[in-house]
Amino acid sequence: QILTRNESFAVQFENLSRQGACVECGEHLSIDQPVLVETGNLEPFYAKIRWRRRPLYGIVFEQTLSFEELAWLTLPAA
């Protein structure tokens, strides 16, 4: 899920890399909007919306994920 200053939105990762992701979200998000990403597998981390082609959004992470963190994000939910 993605948290903004006032709201929380469910998202689905469509594409994922160490520096960012493409997510699907049914809500409207703004370009350059800062968000907090919560995955359940990792500590929450900050990102920023970089592009949108609704319902898809490109986000860039504030810090590059390690290979271990990337692996944790790709694990199926328990």
Residue, then its C-alpha position, 0 to 999 in steps of 0.5 A: q500500500i501507499l500512504t500519502r499525507n492524508e490517505s492510504f491506497a492499495v496498490q499492486f506492483e506491476n514492475l519492480s527494480r532496486q530504484g523504483a517500481c510501476v504500480e497500479c492504483g485506482e486512485h489519483l496520485s500527483i506527479d512529484q507527490p511524496v509517498l510512503v510504501e508499506t509492503g509488509n515484508l520490509e520496513p516502510f520506505y519513502a518514494k516519489i511519484r514520477w509519472r502516471r498513465r492511469p491506472l499505472y504510476g511510476i515511483v522512484f525510491e528515495q534509497t536504492l534497495s539492496f538485492e536482499e530487500l528486492a528479493w523480500l519484496t518479490l516473495p509471495a505474501a504468507 
